[in-house]
Amino acid sequence: MLSSILKLLSERGALSVQEISLALGIESSALHPMLEMLAHKGKTLKVELPCKTGCAAGCTTSDTMIFYKVKRDD
């Protein structure tokens, strides 16, 4: 499954957790640990967009606010 995630990100660029979930047919709750592992291993970069609504609920945890992309070796 990890290779499927990396392939998808390589083909499409930066995607939100929600987009990855829909493309691969995986629940986002199952996807989060896999994405965190890939980021921890240096395979992907995690980008969290700031909440612009000023909510105190931590909307940066929303699946539409967290993006991942393949980390390129330069």
PyMOL Python script that loads the backbone (N, CA, C, O; Angstrom):
from pymol import cmd

cmd.read_pdbstr("""\
ATOM      1  N   MET A   1       0.808  -1.190   0.000  1.00  0.00           N
ATOM      2  CA  MET A   1       0.000   0.000   0.000  1.00  0.00           C
ATOM      3  C   MET A   1       0.860   1.267   0.000  1.00  0.00           C
ATOM      4  O   MET A   1       0.499   2.263  -0.628  1.00  0.00           O
ATOM      5  N   LEU A   2       2.000   1.231   0.706  1.00  0.00           N
ATOM      6  CA  LEU A   2       2.881   2.396   0.746  1.00  0.00           C
ATOM      7  C   LEU A   2       3.391   2.752  -0.644  1.00  0.00           C
ATOM      8  O   LEU A   2       3.497   3.928  -0.994  1.00  0.00           O
ATOM      9  N   SER A   3       3.703   1.735  -1.426  1.00  0.00           N
ATOM     10  CA  SER A   3       4.173   2.001  -2.789  1.00  0.00           C
ATOM     11  C   SER A   3       3.059   2.602  -3.648  1.00  0.00           C
ATOM     12  O   SER A   3       3.336   3.403  -4.542  1.00  0.00           O
ATOM     13  N   SER A   4       1.817   2.230  -3.391  1.00  0.00           N
ATOM     14  CA  SER A   4       0.685   2.811  -4.123  1.00  0.00           C
ATOM     15  C   SER A   4       0.527   4.289  -3.795  1.00  0.00           C
ATOM     16  O   SER A   4       0.221   5.100  -4.670  1.00  0.00           O
ATOM     17  N   ILE A   5       0.736   4.629  -2.543  1.00  0.00           N
ATOM     18  CA  ILE A   5       0.660   6.025  -2.126  1.00  0.00           C
ATOM     19  C   ILE A   5       1.756   6.832  -2.807  1.00  0.00           C
ATOM     20  O   ILE A   5       1.496   7.904  -3.352  1.00  0.00           O
ATOM     21  N   LEU A   6       2.982   6.318  -2.775  1.00  0.00           N
ATOM     22  CA  LEU A   6       4.102   7.020  -3.399  1.00  0.00           C
ATOM     23  C   LEU A   6       3.904   7.167  -4.902  1.00  0.00           C
ATOM     24  O   LEU A   6       4.225   8.210  -5.472  1.00  0.00           O
ATOM     25  N   LYS A   7       3.386   6.141  -5.538  1.00  0.00           N
ATOM     26  CA  LYS A   7       3.138   6.208  -6.982  1.00  0.00           C
ATOM     27  C   LYS A   7       2.103   7.281  -7.294  1.00  0.00           C
ATOM     28  O   LYS A   7       2.286   8.072  -8.219  1.00  0.00           O
ATOM     29  N   LEU A   8       1.024   7.311  -6.533  1.00  0.00           N
ATOM     30  CA  LEU A   8      -0.028   8.303  -6.730  1.00  0.00           C
ATOM     31  C   LEU A   8       0.525   9.721  -6.565  1.00  0.00           C
ATOM     32  O   LEU A   8       0.251  10.597  -7.385  1.00  0.00           O
ATOM     33  N   LEU A   9       1.299   9.941  -5.511  1.00  0.00           N
ATOM     34  CA  LEU A   9       1.873  11.262  -5.280  1.00  0.00           C
ATOM     35  C   LEU A   9       2.884  11.641  -6.359  1.00  0.00           C
ATOM     36  O   LEU A   9       2.988  12.811  -6.726  1.00  0.00           O
ATOM     37  N   SER A  10       3.620  10.669  -6.863  1.00  0.00           N
ATOM     38  CA  SER A  10       4.571  10.934  -7.943  1.00  0.00           C
ATOM     39  C   SER A  10       3.851  11.359  -9.219  1.00  0.00           C
ATOM     40  O   SER A  10       4.313  12.235  -9.950  1.00  0.00           O
ATOM     41  N   GLU A  11       2.717  10.722  -9.468  1.00  0.00           N
ATOM     42  CA  GLU A  11       1.954  11.009 -10.689  1.00  0.00           C
ATOM     43  C   GLU A  11       1.178  12.318 -10.611  1.00  0.00           C
ATOM     44  O   GLU A  11       1.082  13.045 -11.599  1.00  0.00           O
ATOM     45  N   ARG A  12       0.625  12.620  -9.442  1.00  0.00           N
ATOM     46  CA  ARG A  12      -0.296  13.756  -9.328  1.00  0.00           C
ATOM     47  C   ARG A  12       0.238  14.955  -8.568  1.00  0.00           C
ATOM     48  O   ARG A  12      -0.392  16.013  -8.560  1.00  0.00           O
ATOM     49  N   GLY A  13       1.381  14.807  -7.932  1.00  0.00           N
ATOM     50  CA  GLY A  13       1.915  15.919  -7.157  1.00  0.00           C
ATOM     51  C   GLY A  13       1.326  15.958  -5.755  1.00  0.00           C
ATOM     52  O   GLY A  13       0.917  14.925  -5.224  1.00  0.00           O
ATOM     53  N   ALA A  14       1.281  17.136  -5.155  1.00  0.00           N
ATOM     54  CA  ALA A  14       0.769  17.291  -3.790  1.00  0.00           C
ATOM     55  C   ALA A  14      -0.733  17.032  -3.756  1.00  0.00           C
ATOM     56  O   ALA A  14      -1.492  17.579  -4.556  1.00  0.00           O
ATOM     57  N   LEU A  15      -1.141  16.191  -2.820  1.00  0.00           N
ATOM     58  CA  LEU A  15      -2.557  15.852  -2.652  1.00  0.00           C
ATOM     59  C   LEU A  15      -2.936  15.927  -1.185  1.00  0.00           C
ATOM     60  O   LEU A  15      -2.114  15.680  -0.302  1.00  0.00           O
ATOM     61  N   SER A  16      -4.199  16.274  -0.936  1.00  0.00           N
ATOM     62  CA  SER A  16      -4.685  16.270   0.442  1.00  0.00           C
ATOM     63  C   SER A  16      -4.934  14.832   0.879  1.00  0.00           C
ATOM     64  O   SER A  16      -5.028  13.923   0.053  1.00  0.00           O
ATOM     65  N   VAL A  17      -5.037  14.646   2.173  1.00  0.00           N
ATOM     66  CA  VAL A  17      -5.353  13.316   2.704  1.00  0.00           C
ATOM     67  C   VAL A  17      -6.684  12.838   2.120  1.00  0.00           C
ATOM     68  O   VAL A  17      -6.836  11.666   1.776  1.00  0.00           O
ATOM     69  N   GLN A  18      -7.633  13.746   2.014  1.00  0.00           N
ATOM     70  CA  GLN A  18      -8.938  13.394   1.454  1.00  0.00           C
ATOM     71  C   GLN A  18      -8.807  12.923   0.002  1.00  0.00           C
ATOM     72  O   GLN A  18      -9.438  11.939  -0.384  1.00  0.00           O
ATOM     73  N   GLU A  19      -8.004  13.607  -0.799  1.00  0.00           N
ATOM     74  CA  GLU A  19      -7.812  13.214  -2.196  1.00  0.00           C
ATOM     75  C   GLU A  19      -7.130  11.851  -2.313  1.00  0.00           C
ATOM     76  O   GLU A  19      -7.503  11.034  -3.155  1.00  0.00           O
ATOM     77  N   ILE A  20      -6.140  11.614  -1.472  1.00  0.00           N
ATOM     78  CA  ILE A  20      -5.449  10.322  -1.479  1.00  0.00           C
ATOM     79  C   ILE A  20      -6.425   9.217  -1.071  1.00  0.00           C
ATOM     80  O   ILE A  20      -6.452   8.147  -1.680  1.00  0.00           O
ATOM     81  N   SER A  21      -7.210   9.482  -0.054  1.00  0.00           N
ATOM     82  CA  SER A  21      -8.200   8.526   0.436  1.00  0.00           C
ATOM     83  C   SER A  21      -9.188   8.135  -0.660  1.00  0.00           C
ATOM     84  O   SER A  21      -9.469   6.953  -0.859  1.00  0.00           O
ATOM     85  N   LEU A  22      -9.707   9.123  -1.361  1.00  0.00           N
ATOM     86  CA  LEU A  22     -10.670   8.862  -2.440  1.00  0.00           C
ATOM     87  C   LEU A  22     -10.025   8.124  -3.612  1.00  0.00           C
ATOM     88  O   LEU A  22     -10.617   7.202  -4.174  1.00  0.00           O
ATOM     89  N   ALA A  23      -8.812   8.533  -3.975  1.00  0.00           N
ATOM     90  CA  ALA A  23      -8.135   7.920  -5.129  1.00  0.00           C
ATOM     91  C   ALA A  23      -7.795   6.457  -4.888  1.00  0.00           C
ATOM     92  O   ALA A  23      -7.863   5.641  -5.808  1.00  0.00           O
ATOM     93  N   LEU A  24      -7.429   6.121  -3.649  1.00  0.00           N
ATOM     94  CA  LEU A  24      -7.009   4.751  -3.347  1.00  0.00           C
ATOM     95  C   LEU A  24      -8.095   3.910  -2.691  1.00  0.00           C
ATOM     96  O   LEU A  24      -7.919   2.708  -2.496  1.00  0.00           O
ATOM     97  N   GLY A  25      -9.217   4.537  -2.350  1.00  0.00           N
ATOM     98  CA  GLY A  25     -10.307   3.794  -1.721  1.00  0.00           C
ATOM     99  C   GLY A  25      -9.962   3.317  -0.320  1.00  0.00           C
ATOM    100  O   GLY A  25     -10.330   2.212   0.079  1.00  0.00           O
ATOM    101  N   ILE A  26      -9.247   4.163   0.428  1.00  0.00           N
ATOM    102  CA  ILE A  26      -8.822   3.826   1.791  1.00  0.00           C
ATOM    103  C   ILE A  26      -9.422   4.858   2.742  1.00  0.00           C
ATOM    104  O   ILE A  26      -9.417   6.053   2.449  1.00  0.00           O
ATOM    105  N   GLU A  27      -9.933   4.400   3.869  1.00  0.00           N
ATOM    106  CA  GLU A  27     -10.432   5.324   4.882  1.00  0.00           C
ATOM    107  C   GLU A  27      -9.277   6.200   5.373  1.00  0.00           C
ATOM    108  O   GLU A  27      -8.159   5.720   5.564  1.00  0.00           O
ATOM    109  N   SER A  28      -9.558   7.474   5.570  1.00  0.00           N
ATOM    110  CA  SER A  28      -8.490   8.383   5.992  1.00  0.00           C
ATOM    111  C   SER A  28      -7.907   7.993   7.355  1.00  0.00           C
ATOM    112  O   SER A  28      -6.730   8.239   7.619  1.00  0.00           O
ATOM    113  N   SER A  29      -8.711   7.397   8.200  1.00  0.00           N
ATOM    114  CA  SER A  29      -8.199   6.963   9.513  1.00  0.00           C
ATOM    115  C   SER A  29      -7.127   5.887   9.363  1.00  0.00           C
ATOM    116  O   SER A  29      -6.207   5.821  10.178  1.00  0.00           O
ATOM    117  N   ALA A  30      -7.228   5.056   8.349  1.00  0.00           N
ATOM    118  CA  ALA A  30      -6.205   4.036   8.079  1.00  0.00           C
ATOM    119  C   ALA A  30      -5.025   4.635   7.318  1.00  0.00           C
ATOM    120  O   ALA A  30      -3.901   4.143   7.409  1.00  0.00           O
ATOM    121  N   LEU A  31      -5.292   5.685   6.580  1.00  0.00           N
ATOM    122  CA  LEU A  31      -4.274   6.312   5.737  1.00  0.00           C
ATOM    123  C   LEU A  31      -3.292   7.166   6.550  1.00  0.00           C
ATOM    124  O   LEU A  31      -2.102   7.201   6.238  1.00  0.00           O
ATOM    125  N   HIS A  32      -3.774   7.840   7.570  1.00  0.00           N
ATOM    126  CA  HIS A  32      -2.925   8.747   8.360  1.00  0.00           C
ATOM    127  C   HIS A  32      -1.643   8.082   8.877  1.00  0.00           C
ATOM    128  O   HIS A  32      -0.568   8.657   8.706  1.00  0.00           O
ATOM    129  N   PRO A  33      -1.705   6.901   9.499  1.00  0.00           N
ATOM    130  CA  PRO A  33      -0.455   6.286   9.985  1.00  0.00           C
ATOM    131  C   PRO A  33       0.520   5.952   8.851  1.00  0.00           C
ATOM    132  O   PRO A  33       1.733   6.065   9.022  1.00  0.00           O
ATOM    133  N   MET A  34      -0.002   5.548   7.714  1.00  0.00           N
ATOM    134  CA  MET A  34       0.871   5.229   6.580  1.00  0.00           C
ATOM    135  C   MET A  34       1.549   6.489   6.058  1.00  0.00           C
ATOM    136  O   MET A  34       2.740   6.470   5.750  1.00  0.00           O
ATOM    137  N   LEU A  35       0.803   7.578   5.957  1.00  0.00           N
ATOM    138  CA  LEU A  35       1.373   8.840   5.484  1.00  0.00           C
ATOM    139  C   LEU A  35       2.399   9.386   6.476  1.00  0.00           C
ATOM    140  O   LEU A  35       3.433   9.919   6.074  1.00  0.00           O
ATOM    141  N   GLU A  36       2.114   9.254   7.760  1.00  0.00           N
ATOM    142  CA  GLU A  36       3.067   9.700   8.775  1.00  0.00           C
ATOM    143  C   GLU A  36       4.355   8.883   8.711  1.00  0.00           C
ATOM    144  O   GLU A  36       5.445   9.428   8.890  1.00  0.00           O
ATOM    145  N   MET A  37       4.238   7.586   8.459  1.00  0.00           N
ATOM    146  CA  MET A  37       5.418   6.730   8.345  1.00  0.00           C
ATOM    147  C   MET A  37       6.266   7.146   7.145  1.00  0.00           C
ATOM    148  O   MET A  37       7.491   7.227   7.245  1.00  0.00           O
ATOM    149  N   LEU A  38       5.619   7.409   6.017  1.00  0.00           N
ATOM    150  CA  LEU A  38       6.354   7.838   4.824  1.00  0.00           C
ATOM    151  C   LEU A  38       7.064   9.166   5.068  1.00  0.00           C
ATOM    152  O   LEU A  38       8.196   9.359   4.625  1.00  0.00           O
ATOM    153  N   ALA A  39       6.405  10.073   5.768  1.00  0.00           N
ATOM    154  CA  ALA A  39       7.027  11.362   6.083  1.00  0.00           C
ATOM    155  C   ALA A  39       8.196  11.169   7.045  1.00  0.00           C
ATOM    156  O   ALA A  39       9.246  11.791   6.880  1.00  0.00           O
ATOM    157  N   HIS A  40       8.017  10.313   8.045  1.00  0.00           N
ATOM    158  CA  HIS A  40       9.074  10.042   9.020  1.00  0.00           C
ATOM    159  C   HIS A  40      10.305   9.427   8.349  1.00  0.00           C
ATOM    160  O   HIS A  40      11.438   9.710   8.739  1.00  0.00           O
ATOM    161  N   LYS A  41      10.075   8.585   7.341  1.00  0.00           N
ATOM    162  CA  LYS A  41      11.181   7.944   6.621  1.00  0.00           C
ATOM    163  C   LYS A  41      11.814   8.871   5.587  1.00  0.00           C
ATOM    164  O   LYS A  41      12.806   8.508   4.955  1.00  0.00           O
ATOM    165  N   GLY A  42      11.249  10.070   5.411  1.00  0.00           N
ATOM    166  CA  GLY A  42      11.806  11.027   4.464  1.00  0.00           C
ATOM    167  C   GLY A  42      11.376  10.804   3.030  1.00  0.00           C
ATOM    168  O   GLY A  42      11.963  11.373   2.110  1.00  0.00           O
ATOM    169  N   LYS A  43      10.366   9.989   2.828  1.00  0.00           N
ATOM    170  CA  LYS A  43       9.874   9.709   1.474  1.00  0.00           C
ATOM    171  C   LYS A  43       8.915  10.783   0.984  1.00  0.00           C
ATOM    172  O   LYS A  43       8.830  11.048  -0.215  1.00  0.00           O
ATOM    173  N   THR A  44       8.189  11.405   1.921  1.00  0.00           N
ATOM    174  CA  THR A  44       7.224  12.444   1.564  1.00  0.00           C
ATOM    175  C   THR A  44       7.402  13.657   2.465  1.00  0.00           C
ATOM    176  O   THR A  44       8.047  13.592   3.511  1.00  0.00           O
ATOM    177  N   LEU A  45       6.824  14.747   2.037  1.00  0.00           N
ATOM    178  CA  LEU A  45       6.776  15.960   2.839  1.00  0.00           C
ATOM    179  C   LEU A  45       5.327  16.224   3.212  1.00  0.00           C
ATOM    180  O   LEU A  45       4.431  16.114   2.375  1.00  0.00           O
ATOM    181  N   LYS A  46       5.102  16.571   4.466  1.00  0.00           N
ATOM    182  CA  LYS A  46       3.764  16.895   4.953  1.00  0.00           C
ATOM    183  C   LYS A  46       3.640  18.407   5.017  1.00  0.00           C
ATOM    184  O   LYS A  46       4.503  19.092   5.567  1.00  0.00           O
ATOM    185  N   VAL A  47       2.550  18.921   4.445  1.00  0.00           N
ATOM    186  CA  VAL A  47       2.292  20.356   4.449  1.00  0.00           C
ATOM    187  C   VAL A  47       0.924  20.581   5.064  1.00  0.00           C
ATOM    188  O   VAL A  47      -0.083  20.084   4.560  1.00  0.00           O
ATOM    189  N   GLU A  48       0.893  21.334   6.159  1.00  0.00           N
ATOM    190  CA  GLU A  48      -0.378  21.646   6.816  1.00  0.00           C
ATOM    191  C   GLU A  48      -0.735  23.097   6.538  1.00  0.00           C
ATOM    192  O   GLU A  48       0.035  24.003   6.858  1.00  0.00           O
ATOM    193  N   LEU A  49      -1.890  23.317   5.950  1.00  0.00           N
ATOM    194  CA  LEU A  49      -2.341  24.670   5.673  1.00  0.00           C
ATOM    195  C   LEU A  49      -2.906  25.290   6.941  1.00  0.00           C
ATOM    196  O   LEU A  49      -3.583  24.614   7.715  1.00  0.00           O
ATOM    197  N   PRO A  50      -2.633  26.573   7.159  1.00  0.00           N
ATOM    198  CA  PRO A  50      -3.172  27.225   8.354  1.00  0.00           C
ATOM    199  C   PRO A  50      -4.680  27.433   8.236  1.00  0.00           C
ATOM    200  O   PRO A  50      -5.211  27.627   7.143  1.00  0.00           O
ATOM    201  N   CYS A  51      -5.338  27.390   9.351  1.00  0.00           N
ATOM    202  CA  CYS A  51      -6.774  27.627   9.410  1.00  0.00           C
ATOM    203  C   CYS A  51      -7.019  29.118   9.277  1.00  0.00           C
ATOM    204  O   CYS A  51      -6.464  29.912  10.038  1.00  0.00           O
ATOM    205  N   LYS A  52      -7.838  29.500   8.328  1.00  0.00           N
ATOM    206  CA  LYS A  52      -8.116  30.923   8.107  1.00  0.00           C
ATOM    207  C   LYS A  52      -9.438  31.363   8.717  1.00  0.00           C
ATOM    208  O   LYS A  52      -9.797  32.537   8.630  1.00  0.00           O
ATOM    209  N   THR A  53     -10.162  30.442   9.331  1.00  0.00           N
ATOM    210  CA  THR A  53     -11.465  30.801   9.885  1.00  0.00           C
ATOM    211  C   THR A  53     -11.371  31.215  11.342  1.00  0.00           C
ATOM    212  O   THR A  53     -12.346  31.709  11.908  1.00  0.00           O
ATOM    213  N   GLY A  54     -10.207  31.020  11.958  1.00  0.00           N
ATOM    214  CA  GLY A  54     -10.030  31.418  13.344  1.00  0.00           C
ATOM    215  C   GLY A  54     -10.701  30.482  14.343  1.00  0.00           C
ATOM    216  O   GLY A  54     -10.912  30.859  15.496  1.00  0.00           O
ATOM    217  N   CYS A  55     -11.032  29.286  13.922  1.00  0.00           N
ATOM    218  CA  CYS A  55     -11.689  28.357  14.837  1.00  0.00           C
ATOM    219  C   CYS A  55     -10.696  27.849  15.876  1.00  0.00           C
ATOM    220  O   CYS A  55      -9.494  27.781  15.620  1.00  0.00           O
ATOM    221  N   ALA A  56     -11.194  27.503  17.013  1.00  0.00           N
ATOM    222  CA  ALA A  56     -10.347  26.990  18.087  1.00  0.00           C
ATOM    223  C   ALA A  56     -10.339  25.470  18.110  1.00  0.00           C
ATOM    224  O   ALA A  56      -9.698  24.861  18.967  1.00  0.00           O
ATOM    225  N   ALA A  57     -11.048  24.857  17.173  1.00  0.00           N
ATOM    226  CA  ALA A  57     -11.192  23.403  17.172  1.00  0.00           C
ATOM    227  C   ALA A  57     -10.025  22.692  16.505  1.00  0.00           C
ATOM    228  O   ALA A  57      -9.999  21.461  16.480  1.00  0.00           O
ATOM    229  N   GLY A  58      -9.065  23.425  15.966  1.00  0.00           N
ATOM    230  CA  GLY A  58      -7.923  22.781  15.323  1.00  0.00           C
ATOM    231  C   GLY A  58      -8.258  22.233  13.959  1.00  0.00           C
ATOM    232  O   GLY A  58      -8.042  21.051  13.694  1.00  0.00           O
ATOM    233  N   CYS A  59      -8.782  23.072  13.091  1.00  0.00           N
ATOM    234  CA  CYS A  59      -9.215  22.587  11.779  1.00  0.00           C
ATOM    235  C   CYS A  59      -8.049  22.164  10.903  1.00  0.00           C
ATOM    236  O   CYS A  59      -8.269  21.627   9.817  1.00  0.00           O
ATOM    237  N   THR A  60      -6.816  22.389  11.338  1.00  0.00           N
ATOM    238  CA  THR A  60      -5.673  21.914  10.558  1.00  0.00           C
ATOM    239  C   THR A  60      -5.595  20.393  10.572  1.00  0.00           C
ATOM    240  O   THR A  60      -4.832  19.806   9.804  1.00  0.00           O
ATOM    241  N   THR A  61      -6.372  19.753  11.431  1.00  0.00           N
ATOM    242  CA  THR A  61      -6.382  18.296  11.427  1.00  0.00           C
ATOM    243  C   THR A  61      -7.364  17.756  10.390  1.00  0.00           C
ATOM    244  O   THR A  61      -7.463  16.546  10.190  1.00  0.00           O
ATOM    245  N   SER A  62      -8.074  18.644   9.746  1.00  0.00           N
ATOM    246  CA  SER A  62      -9.026  18.242   8.716  1.00  0.00           C
ATOM    247  C   SER A  62      -8.279  17.616   7.544  1.00  0.00           C
ATOM    248  O   SER A  62      -7.183  18.051   7.189  1.00  0.00           O
ATOM    249  N   ASP A  63      -8.876  16.598   6.952  1.00  0.00           N
ATOM    250  CA  ASP A  63      -8.239  15.898   5.835  1.00  0.00           C
ATOM    251  C   ASP A  63      -8.085  16.766   4.600  1.00  0.00           C
ATOM    252  O   ASP A  63      -7.318  16.427   3.698  1.00  0.00           O
ATOM    253  N   THR A  64      -8.796  17.871   4.547  1.00  0.00           N
ATOM    254  CA  THR A  64      -8.650  18.770   3.401  1.00  0.00           C
ATOM    255  C   THR A  64      -7.568  19.816   3.642  1.00  0.00           C
ATOM    256  O   THR A  64      -7.214  20.550   2.719  1.00  0.00           O
ATOM    257  N   MET A  65      -7.036  19.901   4.852  1.00  0.00           N
ATOM    258  CA  MET A  65      -6.034  20.904   5.205  1.00  0.00           C
ATOM    259  C   MET A  65      -4.618  20.329   5.291  1.00  0.00           C
ATOM    260  O   MET A  65      -3.655  21.080   5.449  1.00  0.00           O
ATOM    261  N   ILE A  66      -4.487  19.012   5.190  1.00  0.00           N
ATOM    262  CA  ILE A  66      -3.181  18.354   5.279  1.00  0.00           C
ATOM    263  C   ILE A  66      -2.845  17.759   3.915  1.00  0.00           C
ATOM    264  O   ILE A  66      -3.603  16.960   3.365  1.00  0.00           O
ATOM    265  N   PHE A  67      -1.701  18.162   3.384  1.00  0.00           N
ATOM    266  CA  PHE A  67      -1.251  17.698   2.074  1.00  0.00           C
ATOM    267  C   PHE A  67       0.060  16.946   2.209  1.00  0.00           C
ATOM    268  O   PHE A  67       0.845  17.193   3.124  1.00  0.00           O
ATOM    269  N   TYR A  68       0.282  16.030   1.291  1.00  0.00           N
ATOM    270  CA  TYR A  68       1.537  15.299   1.199  1.00  0.00           C
ATOM    271  C   TYR A  68       2.035  15.363  -0.228  1.00  0.00           C
ATOM    272  O   TYR A  68       1.250  15.408  -1.175  1.00  0.00           O
ATOM    273  N   LYS A  69       3.350  15.365  -0.370  1.00  0.00           N
ATOM    274  CA  LYS A  69       3.976  15.290  -1.690  1.00  0.00           C
ATOM    275  C   LYS A  69       5.248  14.473  -1.575  1.00  0.00           C
ATOM    276  O   LYS A  69       5.824  14.357  -0.493  1.00  0.00           O
ATOM    277  N   VAL A  70       5.683  13.911  -2.684  1.00  0.00           N
ATOM    278  CA  VAL A  70       6.902  13.114  -2.702  1.00  0.00           C
ATOM    279  C   VAL A  70       8.092  14.046  -2.486  1.00  0.00           C
ATOM    280  O   VAL A  70       8.182  15.113  -3.093  1.00  0.00           O
ATOM    281  N   LYS A  71       8.982  13.630  -1.627  1.00  0.00           N
ATOM    282  CA  LYS A  71      10.193  14.405  -1.382  1.00  0.00           C
ATOM    283  C   LYS A  71      11.189  14.069  -2.472  1.00  0.00           C
ATOM    284  O   LYS A  71      11.558  12.908  -2.653  1.00  0.00           O
ATOM    285  N   ARG A  72      11.613  15.064  -3.180  1.00  0.00           N
ATOM    286  CA  ARG A  72      12.581  14.890  -4.271  1.00  0.00           C
ATOM    287  C   ARG A  72      13.993  15.036  -3.738  1.00  0.00           C
ATOM    288  O   ARG A  72      14.273  15.939  -2.949  1.00  0.00           O
ATOM    289  N   ASP A  73      14.871  14.165  -4.158  1.00  0.00           N
ATOM    290  CA  ASP A  73      16.287  14.285  -3.816  1.00  0.00           C
ATOM    291  C   ASP A  73      16.929  15.234  -4.807  1.00  0.00           C
ATOM    292  O   ASP A  73      16.966  14.957  -6.005  1.00  0.00           O
ATOM    293  N   ASP A  74      17.437  16.355  -4.311  1.00  0.00           N
ATOM    294  CA  ASP A  74      18.046  17.337  -5.197  1.00  0.00           C
ATOM    295  C   ASP A  74      19.531  17.199  -5.267  1.00  0.00           C
ATOM    296  O   ASP A  74      20.189  17.960  -5.976  1.00  0.00           O
TER     297      ASP A  74
END
""", "prot")
cmd.dss("prot")
cmd.show_as("cartoon", "prot")
cmd.util.cbc("prot")
cmd.orient("prot")
